[in-house]
Amino acid sequence: MPIISVRDLVKEFRTPRRAPGLVGAIRTLFTTEQVVTRAVDGVSLDVEEGELVGYLGRNGAGKSTTIKCLTGILMPSSGQIVVDGIVPWRDRQRNALNIGVVFGQRSQLWWDIPLVDSLELIGRMYRLDRATYRRNLERLSALLGLEPFLEKSVRQLSLGQKMRGDLAAAMLYEPRVLYLDEPTVGLDVLAKERIRSFIVEMNRTRGTTVLLTTHDLKDVELLCRRIVLIELGRVLYDGTVADLKRRYAPFRELVITLAVEGAAVTLPGAERVRQEGPQAWLRFDPEQVPVADLIVAATERYPVRDIAIEEPELETVVRQIFAEREEQR
């Protein structure tokens, strides 16, 4: 059985219909007419235990709403969700003991007390015995580098330090499932790298199942083998990063650096995209033209100093998919 099972999930929000003008505003107070917004529209997915899955989409696509339904914060309008045998909104307490959650723009820490006191309180809330609490705190502190600021109040911490504290709080009681909603938003390169390393370590050593939503697609490329792409509350794609690239961006670029500047570089089966001095970029389809044949042809024709293959970035592919969707609409 998958540890997370979602079937035909729908979540609607209802708000009063607002009429324009002062009279309309007064009328709004007495009307029962409502506007229905469907944030999630029939999402189905399974996540196996130990998977690290990227859940992607534009602003308003339904990512955070799905996470809130999975955590039990929101009750679905229809559909089914089971997380490790628990229906989240029916048994919120059992579900909370089994999951960790980090919302990148909201902290679960107490701002006016030291970080270590926040973690102490969370340990008591989740009924950890003292030995387990100390062992887990020591391990998390070492992995996340918490020691220099454990005694500082959360209010005094930088954004990256707060995020590391939130990750420690989410993993302190050893949940089987970890939901991460924009965990690296606003962080610098070093802070992002530390958090990525921590996520990989928890997934590798603890077998923690991770569902990650983020707009930083570099996070996804470095962390996730599988992605689920949604748009307007519906699943557009569910599969591996490699398959997504093959489907929507089959071309690769061969980058040739010549030992000396010379004539324009041309190779059979490849299209020259651009050439700047001794460096040329040629686009090709690896399904049609083997890379080895292009390299042999290049070294036979030109004095080559260096050759590299450039893969399309996930961000470029996803941007292309959304642009095509906009054109279709």
Phi and psi in degrees as a GROMACS rama.xvg file:
@    title "Ramachandran Plot"
@    xaxis  label "Phi"
@    yaxis  label "Psi"
@TYPE xy
-64.5764  148.337  PRO-2
-73.7496  -28.8921  ILE-3
-121.764  123.707  ILE-4
-128.304  120.5  SER-5
-122.303  127.752  VAL-6
-129.285  117.926  ARG-7
50.8662  45.5384  ASP-8
-70.4174  127.088  LEU-9
-128.796  132.799  VAL-10
-133.139  120.284  LYS-11
-114.535  146.576  GLU-12
-118.005  136.713  PHE-13
-116.635  129.269  ARG-14
-131.243  150.149  THR-15
-61.9217  140.852  PRO-16
-73.3427  124.499  ARG-17
-98.4971  126.129  ARG-18
-91.0619  146.793  ALA-19
-71.7033  154.17  PRO-20
85.1471  169.01  GLY-21
-63.3227  -45.4194  LEU-22
-62.6237  -40.1328  VAL-23
-63.5089  -38.6638  GLY-24
-63.7344  -39.6703  ALA-25
-66.634  -41.0798  ILE-26
-61.0911  -34.1168  ARG-27
-57.706  -33.7869  THR-28
-64.1904  -23.6617  LEU-29
-115.001  1.61496  PHE-30
-94.0506  150.832  THR-31
-103.792  1.73693  THR-32
-70.8502  135.36  GLU-33
-130.655  154.61  GLN-34
-102.443  129.359  VAL-35
-104.264  124.285  VAL-36
-113.826  123.194  THR-37
-96.1664  103.489  ARG-38
-79.8662  -35.4609  ALA-39
-126.986  129.654  VAL-40
-128.427  73.4321  ASP-41
84.066  37.1895  GLY-42
-75.1191  131.832  VAL-43
-130.569  133.012  SER-44
-162.76  153.268  LEU-45
-120.166  139.729  ASP-46
-124.345  121.704  VAL-47
-78.6152  155.541  GLU-48
-59.7743  132.349  GLU-49
87.6824  -2.12311  GLY-50
-75.4956  153.519  GLU-51
-123.68  103.592  LEU-52
-114.86  132.868  VAL-53
-88.9965  128.12  GLY-54
-114.082  105.015  TYR-55
-118.248  153.759  LEU-56
171.84  167.025  GLY-57
-74.362  172.933  ARG-58
-56.884  132.12  ASN-59
83.8355  4.88243  GLY-60
-73.6591  -22.4143  ALA-61
115.287  9.03402  GLY-62
-63.9889  -56.3842  LYS-63
-65.0552  -34.2379  SER-64
-63.6169  -41.2885  THR-65
-60.6601  -45.9588  THR-66
-59.9781  -42.0761  ILE-67
-66.4323  -31.6873  LYS-68
-70.6416  -40.1459  CYS-69
-64.5222  -33.9282  LEU-70
-83.7539  -12.1188  THR-71
91.6941  1.25339  GLY-72
-65.8391  -41.2931  ILE-73
-113.781  148.224  LEU-74
-98.7606  127.737  MET-75
-61.868  153.608  PRO-76
-73.3763  -35.1299  SER-77
-162.337  170.797  SER-78
98.6837  178.604  GLY-79
-129.072  141.57  GLN-80
-135.266  131.727  ILE-81
-131.77  124.591  VAL-82
-118.62  109.361  VAL-83
53.1453  43.7384  ASP-84
82.5528  3.69468  GLY-85
-117.254  135.286  ILE-86
-86.5731  112.03  VAL-87
-54.9812  -46.2507  PRO-88
-81.1595  -12.9341  TRP-89
-86.6658  -29.6506  ARG-90
-135.482  71.0767  ASP-91
-63.0646  -35.9297  ARG-92
-67.6621  -48.4086  GLN-93
-62.3202  -40.9283  ARG-94
-63.1691  -41.6198  ASN-95
-63.0736  -33.7433  ALA-96
-70.4868  -14.97  LEU-97
-107.528  -7.10668  ASN-98
-128.205  152.422  ILE-99
-115.687  144.239  GLY-100
-136.251  133.306  VAL-101
-130.61  115.563  VAL-102
-99.3797  118.585  PHE-103
-57.4806  -27.6803  GLY-104
-106.769  8.13838  GLN-105
-137.462  131.252  ARG-106
-101.807  145.142  SER-107
-96.6888  6.65847  GLN-108
-89.9385  156.704  LEU-109
-86.9408  121.194  TRP-110
-67.5396  -31.711  TRP-111
-100.353  9.52302  ASP-112
-124.567  160.034  ILE-113
-58.8479  151.354  PRO-114
-54.7515  -42.6154  LEU-115
-62.5795  -32.0643  VAL-116
-70.7469  -37.5292  ASP-117
-59.4995  -45.3306  SER-118
-65.7973  -36.3252  LEU-119
-61.3902  -44.95  GLU-120
-63.3765  -41.7466  LEU-121
-64.6461  -39.6991  ILE-122
-58.9612  -40.2892  GLY-123
-71.553  -39.7666  ARG-124
-59.0562  -37.0976  MET-125
-95.8882  14.0581  TYR-126
59.2368  39.7009  ARG-127
-78.0956  136.04  LEU-128
-72.2011  161.894  ASP-129
-60.8262  -39.8912  ARG-130
-65.2003  -43.8327  ALA-131
-65.8623  -41.8582  THR-132
-59.488  -48.8517  TYR-133
-64.0687  -42.6725  ARG-134
-62.1064  -47.0998  ARG-135
-67.0448  -40.7521  ASN-136
-62.7633  -42.1001  LEU-137
-62.9638  -42.9137  GLU-138
-67.9289  -45.9836  ARG-139
-65.5348  -38.0986  LEU-140
-61.7656  -40.5936  SER-141
-68.4221  -42.9541  ALA-142
-68.6285  -37.1473  LEU-143
-100.933  -2.97249  LEU-144
64.9961  46.1273  GLY-145
-83.1214  -20.723  LEU-146
-51.2101  -43.5588  GLU-147
-63.8556  -20.3185  PRO-148
-129.727  17.1206  PHE-149
-61.1676  -33.0944  LEU-150
-90.4799  -1.91712  GLU-151
-84.2519  148.324  LYS-152
-68.4832  148.504  SER-153
-59.2703  -32.7276  VAL-154
-59.0047  -29.4197  ARG-155
-86.3153  -7.84558  GLN-156
-81.6463  150.578  LEU-157
-71.5342  169.69  SER-158
-59.9416  -43.544  LEU-159
-65.7335  -38.6739  GLY-160
-66.1573  -41.3817  GLN-161
-61.5678  -41.1228  LYS-162
-64.4788  -39.7984  MET-163
-64.7655  -36.9866  ARG-164
-64.6774  -40.9588  GLY-165
-64.9282  -38.508  ASP-166
-64.4799  -40.4286  LEU-167
-62.6066  -42.7384  ALA-168
-62.7278  -38.5126  ALA-169
-71.8268  -27.9823  ALA-170
-104.462  -0.852991  MET-171
-59.426  -37.8274  LEU-172
-100.145  17.1998  TYR-173
58.6773  55.2263  GLU-174
-68.4941  154.269  PRO-175
-83.2747  -22.7976  ARG-176
-126.796  136.373  VAL-177
-125.403  121.636  LEU-178
-102.235  126.646  TYR-179
-122.007  116.465  LEU-180
-111.878  101.938  ASP-181
56.1577  57.1499  GLU-182
-72.4565  -16.9658  PRO-183
-113.605  14.2188  THR-184
-62.4599  127.656  VAL-185
78.8493  4.57523  GLY-186
-91.9705  155.243  LEU-187
-79.2334  175.349  ASP-188
-60.6782  -44.308  VAL-189
-67.0228  -41.3624  LEU-190
-64.1502  -41.4461  ALA-191
-60.8389  -42.8223  LYS-192
-64.6619  -38.6617  GLU-193
-64.5765  -42.5366  ARG-194
-69.0263  -40.2169  ILE-195
-60.0958  -43.7556  ARG-196
-62.1379  -39.0916  SER-197
-64.8575  -43.524  PHE-198
-61.266  -44.8474  ILE-199
-61.4262  -42.4609  VAL-200
-64.2039  -43.6924  GLU-201
-64.3763  -39.8325  MET-202
-67.6605  -39.2555  ASN-203
-76.2165  -46.4434  ARG-204
-89.9439  -33.1556  THR-205
-99.8108  -13.5431  ARG-206
70.0833  23.6977  GLY-207
-65.6955  128.748  THR-208
-78.9783  129.632  THR-209
-124  128.96  VAL-210
-114.84  116.739  LEU-211
-114.908  124.437  LEU-212
-111.321  136.411  THR-213
-163.897  154.376  THR-214
-95.5331  -9.06082  HIS-215
-88.6347  95.4793  ASP-216
-72.4374  -10.8272  LEU-217
-66.2462  -36.6335  LYS-218
-55.6823  -45.9402  ASP-219
-66.6777  -44.3201  VAL-220
-61.6463  -36.8942  GLU-221
-81.9345  -25.3746  LEU-222
-108.465  -36.735  LEU-223
-109.377  133.879  CYS-224
-86.7624  -31.8037  ARG-225
-115.106  142.476  ARG-226
-131.583  150.147  ILE-227
-119.76  119.49  VAL-228
-106.669  124.61  LEU-229
-121.731  154.261  ILE-230
-147.729  128.751  GLU-231
52.61  39.8862  LEU-232
78.9497  6.1851  GLY-233
-122.239  149.792  ARG-234
-77.6418  122.193  VAL-235
-91.5592  -35.6733  LEU-236
-153.158  139.896  TYR-237
-142.08  107.844  ASP-238
176.192  -162.785  GLY-239
-82.0325  157.896  THR-240
-61.5652  -41.3812  VAL-241
-62.0492  -43.2574  ALA-242
-66.5333  -37.4599  ASP-243
-60.8313  -43.7644  LEU-244
-65.4139  -40.3314  LYS-245
-64.0899  -35.9939  ARG-246
-74.6646  -42.9233  ARG-247
-106.192  -16.675  TYR-248
-143.854  73.117  ALA-249
-72.4885  -13.9738  PRO-250
-85.2999  150.987  PHE-251
-123.148  165.258  ARG-252
-120.02  130.944  GLU-253
-95.29  120.39  LEU-254
-105.753  114.778  VAL-255
-110.738  127.871  ILE-256
-111.011  116.902  THR-257
-81.1806  153.059  LEU-258
-68.4596  -32.1608  ALA-259
-139.337  153.08  VAL-260
-69.4113  137.385  GLU-261
-151.262  -144.773  GLY-262
-71.8763  166.469  ALA-263
-62.2041  135.678  ALA-264
-82.0322  125.815  VAL-265
-132.551  141.345  THR-266
-138.389  142.755  LEU-267
-65.1777  132.865  PRO-268
86.8245  3.21234  GLY-269
-132.35  148.392  ALA-270
-108.92  125.262  GLU-271
-72.6829  121.69  ARG-272
-84.8128  -46.0441  VAL-273
-164.108  163.734  ARG-274
-143.713  129.653  GLN-275
-127.945  105.672  GLU-276
60.5319  -126.228  GLY-277
-82.8847  0.632958  PRO-278
-110.738  132.967  GLN-279
-130.686  143.053  ALA-280
-113.923  124.779  TRP-281
-125.245  128.286  LEU-282
-93.1042  138.79  ARG-283
-150.733  161.154  PHE-284
-103.022  112.824  ASP-285
-64.0898  -19.1934  PRO-286
-73.4282  -24.3357  GLU-287
-100.379  -36.0325  GLN-288
-128.023  115.272  VAL-289
-61.5999  139.747  PRO-290
-58.6651  -41.4981  VAL-291
-58.8312  -39.0166  ALA-292
-64.5397  -39.6534  ASP-293
-66.0345  -41.1766  LEU-294
-64.6721  -43.6339  ILE-295
-61.2117  -44.6397  VAL-296
-63.2164  -39.5227  ALA-297
-65.6123  -44.1169  ALA-298
-71.3709  -26.9439  THR-299
-75.9197  -32.007  GLU-300
-90.8391  -31.072  ARG-301
-133.811  154.237  TYR-302
-77.0527  97.5213  PRO-303
-93.7037  129.973  VAL-304
-94.879  -33.7295  ARG-305
-156.855  147.331  ASP-306
-134.882  137.355  ILE-307
-140.854  152.972  ALA-308
-109.471  126.865  ILE-309
-106.066  122.79  GLU-310
-85.0043  149.418  GLU-311
-67.4304  139.744  PRO-312
-76.986  147.389  GLU-313
-58.4013  -38.3168  LEU-314
-59.9634  -40.6752  GLU-315
-64.0971  -41.7244  THR-316
-65.9681  -46.5579  VAL-317
-65.0562  -39.9244  VAL-318
-60.6273  -40.5647  ARG-319
-63.8413  -41.2488  GLN-320
-62.7017  -46.611  ILE-321
-67.3289  -35.9331  PHE-322
-63.5068  -41.3177  ALA-323
-64.1129  -37.8548  GLU-324
-64.4295  -39.6297  ARG-325
-63.313  -42.2411  GLU-326
-63.7651  -38.8128  GLU-327
-65.7433  -35.8967  GLN-328
